[in-house]
Amino acid sequence: MNEGERLTELAKRRGFYFPAAGAYGGAAGFWTYGPQGAALKDNIEDAWRDRFVVQAGHQEISAPDVMPEPVFEASGHLDGFDDMIIECGECGATHRADHIVEDNTDIEEAESLPNEEVMDIIAEHDIPCPSCQASLADEPVDNFNLMFETNIGPGTSSPGYLRPETAQGIFVEFPQLSEYARNQLPFGVAQIGKAYRNEISPRKSLVRVREFTQAELEHFVDPEEDEPPLESVADVTLPLYSGESQQADDGGVEHLTVRDAVDGGVITSDWVAYYLGVARDWYERIGIDMERFRFRQHLPGELAHYASDCWDAEAEIDGDWIEITGFAYRGDYDLQKHAEYSGDDYTVFKQYDEPVTVERPTVDPDMSYLGPEFGGDAGAVADALEALAEREPDAFEGDDVTVEVDGEAYTVPVEATNFSVEEMTENGEHITPHVVEPSFGVGRLIYTVLAHAYRADEVDGEERTYLELPAEQAPTTVGVFPLMDRDGLGEYAGELAEGLRRAGHSVTYDDSGAIGRRYRRQDEIGTPYCVTVDYESIGEPADGDGESATDPRTDTVTLRERDTTAQKRVPIDGLAETLDGLIDGDIAFDDL
């Protein structure tokens, strides 16, 4: 049983996650988080929100999962959000073409290759269909759009799509969100929510799914003035697998500080470098093993249509590197596109320190000439003349000027454009912000944290499986047990459990079976501490005859630590505060 299979078995048995709708045969790519998984998911999301929203001073929104078709026309998803698909001519099964290349060759990033090259590789290696083993050589490799389509309202007149990323819900609302930020750059808008992609071949449980949760931050900046606080992360060491190293015969991961990576040009964007530094420490906080972690730069062929540079945070599981976060410098692509398609204003006004006098080329087209000359196209020609004057005033130096509208050229006498250059006093300018985006896959983070936390050892001659989860992330803070469910131990332990819950702890009460088995159950879900109420706690002799014990009631309980299985007696008074200190790292267990 490999690491992934072992994890999936544990996840189902202990209530972390399992395939959805199993009673109806299930649906590939959809998973239900059980009680432990939902709690772990909440804890990871809370840790993300703490670092990337609260501490960073950003805003958070919650946008709809369904949006109208024009949003995705503007974003480019309708035309370019594709994966490579190949269909077996024998059994009809469909597969991700790049995945079967990666599974059957030494090629690691087949997604970055053209479809034709992937088809040639499949033929060259005579790769068989994973379903029926028939040869896939000469089968065409096509593009498959991953969007889930739906209709908004009755009929088909208002097509919509389930969002493939949460980012578009932020971009499309930028005009309103910038007002909330008082039009002051930089500012960030975050969102944690569901996204949907109709994956060709879902696999590896939470790694490749059709419904998943993203935690995304869109940080809007002035590209000319805004700089990240690089000094705050300058000494953080990053494991970097650059594009140059990936293409070199002897390339590998380099360990560079953020400062050295920026100064050496390994990371070209200061903003991306800053977020890599912030995220690296956050990954360690939630329990990702830094010995099984790297940042990999996208090769030119894999860059998204909006990105000038992109790095993925990747974690190793079962010998494979799994993307858990993408860090992209998106430029002004998204806001420009939504401005173009919607006609709304996606800029912010940048106030100058002092008013400035500038020369501005302007046109005032003579519509009495354009109308008879160009008919219904006159308005579009006038708009094209205005745009040309702004970007290329030298074009008006001759007798005629030519503009293009919908692929057709229109020539206009310069005198009919009323072109001039005027002096104007300006207090500021409208700019389109650039966007820096860290995009986290929450399900993949959960999968990685669980895989990296899995441990096996031997306790009292028996094999023990446990999850070495950071206490902050553990689904349950503390397990509370009576040594036996008799002589008032159960009632006392139940009252103690209720008190700890009221104090804000996630508590499991368990009085079933031998105490050792109860410890093992909590170890296997990663509960960091267990509290046992025994006869010493209540000051009763073990036989329960009601007479005072030799050692009177001590008002203490046994506190057990998960990783070492060490036990100490601690006072019941202040137990909740003791647990708070242990979980926050303010108290060491050995010092109790």
C-alpha positions in Angstrom: 0.0 0.0 0.0 1.6 3.3 -1.1 1.4 6.6 0.8 -1.7 7.8 -1.0 -3.7 4.5 -0.6 -2.8 4.3 3.1 -3.9 7.9 3.6 -7.2 7.4 1.7 -7.9 4.3 3.9 -7.3 6.2 7.1 -9.3 9.2 5.9 -12.4 7.1 5.2 -12.1 5.0 8.4 -11.6 8.0 10.7 -13.9 10.4 9.0 -11.6 12.8 7.2 -13.0 12.4 3.7 -14.6 9.8 1.5 -16.2 9.5 -2.0 -19.5 11.4 -2.3 -22.9 9.7 -3.0 -21.5 6.2 -2.5 -25.0 4.7 -2.0 -25.7 5.7 -5.7 -22.4 4.5 -7.1 -20.6 7.8 -6.5 -19.5 10.4 -8.9 -15.8 10.6 -9.7 -14.1 13.8 -8.6 -16.5 14.6 -5.8 -15.6 14.0 -2.1 -17.4 14.5 1.2 -15.4 15.8 4.2 -16.4 13.9 7.3 -16.4 15.3 10.9 -12.6 15.2 11.3 -11.9 16.5 7.7 -14.4 19.3 8.0 -12.8 20.4 11.2 -9.3 20.2 9.7 -10.5 22.1 6.7 -11.9 24.9 8.9 -8.7 25.1 10.9 -6.5 25.4 7.7 -8.8 28.0 6.3 -8.8 29.9 9.6 -4.9 29.8 9.6 -4.9 31.1 6.0 -7.4 33.9 6.8 -5.3 34.8 9.8 -2.1 35.2 7.8 -3.2 36.4 4.4 -6.3 38.5 5.4 -6.2 39.6 9.0 -2.5 40.1 9.6 -2.1 41.6 6.1 -4.9 44.1 6.5 -6.9 42.9 3.4 -10.6 42.7 2.7 -12.6 39.4 2.3 -15.7 38.9 0.2 -17.9 35.9 -0.8 -19.0 36.0 -4.4 -21.5 33.6 -6.1 -20.5 30.2 -7.5 -22.5 30.8 -10.7 -21.8 33.8 -13.0 -23.2 34.8 -16.4 -21.4 33.8 -19.6 -20.0 37.3 -20.5 -17.8 37.2 -17.3 -16.0 34.2 -18.7 -15.9 35.6 -22.3 -14.0 38.6 -20.8 -11.7 36.4 -18.7 -10.7 34.2 -21.5 -12.0 31.0 -19.9 -14.5 30.1 -22.7 -11.7 30.1 -25.3 -8.6 29.0 -23.4 -9.5 27.0 -20.3 -8.7 23.6 -21.8 -6.9 20.4 -21.0 -5.6 17.8 -23.5 -8.0 14.8 -24.0 -7.4 11.6 -25.9 -10.1 8.9 -26.5 -9.4 5.2 -26.8 -10.6 4.0 -30.2 -11.1 0.5 -28.7 -13.1 1.0 -25.5 -14.1 4.7 -25.8 -12.5 5.8 -22.5 -11.2 9.3 -22.3 -8.0 10.3 -20.5 -5.8 13.4 -19.9 -3.2 13.0 -22.6 -0.5 14.9 -20.7 -1.1 12.7 -17.6 -0.7 9.4 -19.4 2.5 10.7 -20.9 3.9 11.7 -17.5 2.8 8.3 -16.1 4.6 6.3 -18.8 7.7 8.4 -19.6 10.3 10.4 -17.8 8.6 13.7 -18.9 7.5 15.7 -15.9 5.5 18.6 -17.3 3.8 17.4 -20.4 1.1 20.0 -19.9 3.6 22.6 -21.3 4.0 20.8 -24.6 1.9 21.3 -27.8 -0.9 18.8 -28.5 0.9 17.5 -31.6 4.1 16.8 -29.6 2.1 14.9 -27.0 0.5 12.9 -29.7 3.9 12.0 -31.2 5.2 11.0 -27.7 2.3 8.7 -27.2 2.9 7.1 -30.6 6.7 6.9 -30.1 6.3 5.1 -26.7 3.3 3.1 -27.9 1.4 4.1 -24.7 -1.6 1.9 -24.0 -5.1 2.9 -22.8 -5.1 2.7 -19.0 -8.6 1.2 -19.2 -8.2 -1.6 -21.8 -4.5 -1.6 -22.7 -5.2 -1.0 -26.4 -2.6 1.1 -28.2 -3.3 4.9 -28.2 -0.8 5.5 -31.0 -2.3 7.7 -33.8 -5.3 8.7 -31.7 -5.9 12.5 -31.9 -5.1 14.7 -28.9 -7.8 17.4 -28.7 -8.6 20.3 -26.3 -11.5 19.9 -23.8 -13.0 22.9 -22.0 -13.2 22.4 -18.3 -16.2 24.7 -17.6 -19.4 23.4 -16.1 -22.3 25.1 -18.0 -25.7 25.9 -16.7 -28.7 28.2 -17.3 -29.6 31.1 -15.2 -33.4 31.1 -14.9 -35.9 29.2 -17.1 -35.0 28.4 -20.7 -31.6 28.8 -22.4 -31.6 32.6 -22.9 -29.2 33.3 -20.0 -26.3 30.9 -20.0 -24.0 30.8 -17.0 -21.1 28.8 -15.7 -19.9 27.4 -12.4 -16.8 29.4 -11.7 -13.5 27.6 -12.4 -11.7 29.9 -9.9 -12.8 32.3 -7.2 -10.7 35.1 -8.7 -13.2 36.3 -11.3 -15.7 37.0 -8.5 -13.2 39.5 -7.2 -12.1 41.0 -10.5 -15.6 41.6 -11.9 -16.6 43.5 -8.7 -13.5 45.7 -8.7 -15.3 49.0 -9.3 -17.3 48.5 -6.1 -14.4 47.0 -4.1 -12.1 49.9 -5.0 -14.6 52.3 -3.5 -14.6 50.3 -0.2 -10.8 50.7 -0.3 -11.2 54.5 -0.8 -9.4 54.1 -4.2 -6.1 53.9 -2.3 -3.5 51.4 -3.7 -2.3 48.9 -2.8 -5.1 46.9 -1.4 -6.0 43.2 -1.3 -9.2 41.3 -1.6 -9.4 37.7 -0.5 -12.0 34.9 -0.9 -12.3 31.3 0.3 -14.9 29.4 -1.7 -15.8 26.6 -4.1 -14.6 26.3 -7.7 -15.5 23.7 -10.3 -13.6 22.1 -13.2 -15.0 19.3 -15.2 -11.8 17.2 -15.0 -11.2 14.6 -17.7 -9.7 12.0 -15.4 -10.1 12.8 -11.6 -7.5 10.9 -9.6 -5.5 10.7 -6.4 -8.5 11.5 -4.1 -8.3 15.2 -3.2 -5.6 16.0 -5.7 -7.5 16.0 -9.0 -11.2 16.7 -8.4 -14.2 18.4 -10.0 -15.3 20.4 -7.0 -12.8 22.0 -4.7 -12.1 24.9 -2.3 -9.8 27.7 -3.2 -8.3 30.4 -0.9 -7.3 33.2 -3.2 -5.9 36.7 -2.7 -5.9 39.4 -5.4 -3.5 42.1 -4.4 -4.0 45.3 -6.5 -0.9 47.5 -6.8 0.4 50.5 -8.6 3.2 48.9 -10.8 5.2 52.2 -10.9 5.2 53.0 -7.2 4.1 50.2 -4.9 6.8 48.0 -3.5 6.4 45.0 -1.2 8.0 45.0 2.3 10.7 42.6 1.1 12.9 43.3 4.1 10.4 41.5 6.3 11.1 38.2 4.5 14.5 38.9 3.0 16.3 36.2 5.1 13.7 33.5 4.5 15.3 30.6 2.6 13.3 29.3 -0.3 13.8 25.9 -2.1 13.6 27.1 -5.7 13.3 25.0 -8.8 13.7 27.6 -11.6 12.8 27.2 -15.2 16.5 27.3 -16.1 17.3 24.4 -13.7 14.4 22.4 -15.1 15.8 22.6 -18.6 19.4 21.9 -17.5 20.8 18.4 -17.6 22.1 18.7 -14.1 19.6 21.2 -12.7 18.0 20.8 -9.3 16.6 22.8 -6.4 18.6 25.8 -5.2 18.2 27.0 -1.6 18.3 30.8 -1.8 17.1 33.6 0.5 14.4 35.9 -0.8 17.0 38.6 -1.0 19.5 36.5 -3.0 16.7 35.2 -5.4 15.6 38.7 -6.2 19.1 40.2 -6.5 20.2 37.3 -8.8 17.1 37.6 -11.0 15.9 34.1 -10.2 12.6 35.6 -9.2 11.8 38.5 -11.5 8.8 40.0 -9.6 9.5 41.5 -6.1 5.8 40.9 -5.2 5.9 37.2 -6.1 9.2 36.9 -4.1 7.5 38.5 -1.1 4.6 36.2 -1.2 6.8 33.1 -1.6 8.6 34.2 1.6 5.4 34.8 3.5 3.9 31.5 2.3 7.0 29.4 3.1 6.7 30.1 6.8 2.9 29.6 6.7 3.3 26.1 5.1 5.6 25.1 8.0 3.1 26.5 10.5 0.3 24.2 9.2 2.5 21.1 9.2 4.0 20.7 5.7 7.3 19.0 5.8 9.9 21.4 4.4 12.1 18.5 3.4 9.4 17.5 0.9 8.6 20.9 -0.5 9.7 23.2 -3.3 8.8 26.3 -5.4 8.8 25.4 -9.1 8.8 28.1 -11.8 6.4 27.7 -14.7 8.1 27.0 -18.0 7.1 29.3 -20.9 4.7 26.7 -22.4 2.7 26.3 -19.2 2.2 30.0 -18.3 -1.4 31.0 -18.1 -2.7 33.6 -20.7 -2.7 36.3 -18.0 0.6 35.6 -16.3 4.1 37.1 -16.9 5.7 34.9 -14.3 4.3 32.2 -12.1 5.7 29.9 -9.4 4.0 26.8 -7.9 4.4 25.6 -4.4 4.7 21.8 -4.7 4.8 19.1 -2.1 6.1 15.5 -2.6 3.8 12.6 -2.0 4.5 9.1 -3.2 7.4 10.4 -5.2 5.2 12.8 -7.2 5.3 16.6 -6.8 1.8 18.0 -6.3 0.9 21.7 -6.9 -0.7 23.1 -3.8 -0.5 26.9 -4.6 0.1 29.1 -7.6 1.8 32.5 -7.3 1.2 34.6 -10.4 1.9 38.2 -11.4 -1.3 38.7 -13.5 -0.5 42.3 -14.6 -3.5 44.4 -15.6 -4.9 41.6 -17.9 -8.1 40.9 -15.9 -9.1 44.4 -15.2 -8.5 45.6 -18.8 -10.5 42.7 -20.1 -13.5 43.3 -17.8 -13.3 47.0 -18.7 -13.3 46.2 -22.4 -16.2 43.8 -22.3 -18.4 45.5 -19.6 -17.8 49.2 -20.5 -17.4 49.9 -16.8 -14.5 51.8 -15.3 -11.8 49.5 -13.9 -9.3 52.2 -13.0 -8.4 54.1 -9.9 -7.6 57.8 -9.8 -4.0 58.5 -8.8 -3.6 61.9 -7.2 -0.4 63.8 -7.9 1.5 65.5 -5.1 1.4 68.7 -7.1 -0.7 69.7 -10.2 1.2 69.3 -13.4 0.9 71.0 -16.8 1.0 68.5 -19.7 0.4 68.5 -23.4 -2.5 66.4 -24.5 -3.3 65.5 -28.1 -7.0 65.7 -28.8 -9.4 65.2 -31.7 -12.9 66.6 -32.3 -14.0 64.7 -35.4 -16.3 66.5 -37.8 -19.4 64.3 -37.8 -20.8 66.3 -40.7 -18.0 64.8 -42.8 -17.8 61.3 -41.1 -21.6 60.7 -41.2 -22.1 61.0 -45.0 -18.8 59.4 -45.7 -19.0 56.3 -43.5 -22.7 56.0 -42.6 -23.4 53.7 -39.7 -19.7 53.2 -39.0 -19.1 57.0 -38.4 -19.3 56.7 -34.6 -16.8 53.8 -34.4 -14.4 55.7 -36.7 -14.6 58.7 -34.4 -13.8 56.5 -31.4 -10.9 55.0 -33.2 -9.5 58.4 -34.1 -9.7 59.4 -30.4 -7.9 56.3 -29.3 -5.2 56.8 -32.0 -4.6 60.4 -31.0 -4.0 59.3 -27.4 -1.5 56.5 -28.2 0.1 57.7 -31.5 -0.2 61.4 -32.1 2.4 61.4 -34.8 -0.1 59.6 -37.0 -1.8 63.0 -37.5 1.2 64.8 -39.0 0.3 64.1 -42.7 -2.7 65.1 -44.7 -4.7 61.9 -44.0 -4.9 59.5 -41.1 -6.0 55.8 -41.3 -7.8 53.9 -38.6 -9.0 50.3 -38.4 -12.5 49.3 -37.3 -13.5 45.6 -37.2 -10.7 44.7 -39.6 -11.6 47.4 -42.2 -9.4 50.5 -42.8 -10.9 54.0 -42.9 -8.9 57.0 -44.2 -9.9 60.4 -42.9 -8.5 63.9 -43.9 -6.6 65.2 -40.8 -8.5 68.5 -41.1 -11.7 66.7 -40.6 -10.4 65.3 -37.3 -9.7 68.7 -35.8 -6.5 67.3 -34.3 -4.7 69.6 -31.8 -2.3 69.5 -28.9 -3.5 71.4 -25.9 -1.8 72.3 -22.6 -3.8 71.1 -19.6 -3.3 71.2 -15.8 -3.9 67.8 -14.3 -4.2 66.8 -10.6 -3.8 63.1 -11.3 -4.4 60.3 -13.7 -6.5 57.2 -14.0 -4.5 54.0 -13.8 -5.3 50.3 -14.1 -3.8 48.4 -11.2 -1.7 45.3 -11.6 -2.6 42.1 -9.7 -0.4 39.8 -7.7 -2.2 36.5 -6.9 -1.4 33.7 -4.5 -4.0 31.0 -5.1 -4.2 28.1 -2.6 -5.9 24.7 -3.2 -7.4 23.9 0.2 -8.1 20.2 -0.5 -4.6 19.7 -1.7 -3.3 21.4 1.4 -5.4 19.0 3.5 -4.1 16.0 1.6 -0.5 17.2 2.0 -0.8 18.0 5.7 -2.2 14.6 6.4 0.4 12.7 4.3 3.2 14.6 5.9 1.8 14.1 9.4 1.4 10.3 9.1 3.6 8.4 11.5 3.9 4.8 12.7 5.8 3.5 15.8 5.4 0.9 18.6 4.0 1.5 22.0 3.8 -1.2 24.7 4.7 -3.8 22.1 1.9 -2.8 19.7 2.2 -0.9 16.4 0.7 2.6 16.7 -0.4 4.9 13.8 -0.8 8.6 14.6 -0.9 12.0 12.9 1.7 14.5 14.1 -0.5 17.5 13.3 0.3 20.9 14.7 -2.0 21.5 17.6 -3.5 24.5 15.9 -4.7 22.4 13.0 -5.8 19.2 14.8 -9.5 18.6 14.3 -9.9 17.8 18.0 -8.0 19.7 20.7 -8.4 17.2 23.6 -9.9 13.8 24.3 -11.5 13.4 27.7 -11.9 10.0 29.2 -13.0 8.5 32.5 -10.7 5.6 33.5 -13.9 3.6 33.8 -17.5 4.5 33.4 -18.5 3.8 37.0 -18.2 5.2 40.5 -18.9 8.7 39.3 -15.9 8.9 37.0 -18.0 9.2 33.9 -20.2 12.0 35.3 -17.1 13.9 36.5 -15.3 13.4 33.1 -18.5 14.5 31.3 -18.7 17.7 33.3 -15.0 18.4 32.7 -15.5 17.9 28.9 -18.4 20.4 28.9 -16.3 22.9 30.8 -13.5 22.6 28.3 -15.9 23.1 25.4 -17.3 26.3 27.0 -13.7 27.5 27.2 -13.4 27.1 23.4 -11.7 23.7 23.0 -12.8 21.1 20.5 -13.4 18.1 22.8 -14.1 14.4 22.2 -15.6 12.4 25.1 -15.0 8.7 25.0 -15.8 6.0 27.6 -15.9 3.0 25.2 -13.3 0.2 25.6 -9.9 0.0 27.2 -8.1 3.2 27.9 -5.2 2.3 25.6 -7.6 1.8 22.7 -9.2 5.2 23.3 -5.7 6.8 23.2 -5.0 5.0 19.9 -8.2 6.3 18.4 -7.3 9.9 19.3 -3.7 9.5 18.1 -5.0 8.3 14.7 -6.9 11.6 14.2 -4.1 13.7 15.5 -5.6 14.9 18.8 -2.6 16.4 20.6 -3.7 15.9 24.2 -5.8 13.5 26.2 -7.2 14.0 29.7 -8.0 11.0 31.9 -10.2 11.2 35.0 -9.3 8.5 37.5 -10.0 7.6 41.1 -7.3 9.9 42.4 -9.1 12.7 40.6 -12.2 12.2 42.7 -10.6 11.1 45.9 -12.3 7.6 45.9 -10.7 4.2 46.4 -10.6 1.9 43.4 -13.2 -0.5 44.8 -15.7 2.4 45.1 -16.8 1.5 48.7 -17.4 5.2 49.5 -14.7 5.5 52.1 -12.0 8.1 51.9 -8.9 7.1 49.9 -5.5 6.9 51.5 -4.6 9.8 49.2 -7.5 12.2 49.4 -8.9 13.9 46.3 -6.1 15.7 44.5 -8.1 17.7 42.0 -5.8 16.6 39.3 -6.1 14.6 36.1 -3.6 12.7 33.9 -2.6 14.7 30.8 -1.1 12.7 28.0 0.9 14.1 25.0 0.3 12.5 21.6 3.7 12.3 20.0 5.7 11.0 23.0 2.8 9.3 24.9 4.3 11.0 28.0 1.9 11.6 30.9 1.8 14.1 33.7 -0.6 14.9 36.5 -1.9 18.5 36.2 -4.4 20.5 38.3 -8.0 20.5 37.1 -8.2 24.1 38.1 -6.8 26.1 35.2 -6.8 23.1 32.8 -8.3 25.0 30.0 -5.7 27.7 30.3 -2.9 25.0 30.5 -4.2 23.6 27.2 -4.3 27.0 25.6 -0.7 27.6 26.5 0.4 24.2 25.2 -1.5 24.7 21.9 -0.2 28.3 21.4 3.4 27.2 22.2 3.6 29.3 25.3 4.0 26.3 27.6 6.2 23.2 27.0 4.8 19.9 28.0 8.1 18.9 29.7 7.8 22.0 31.9 4.5 21.0 33.4 
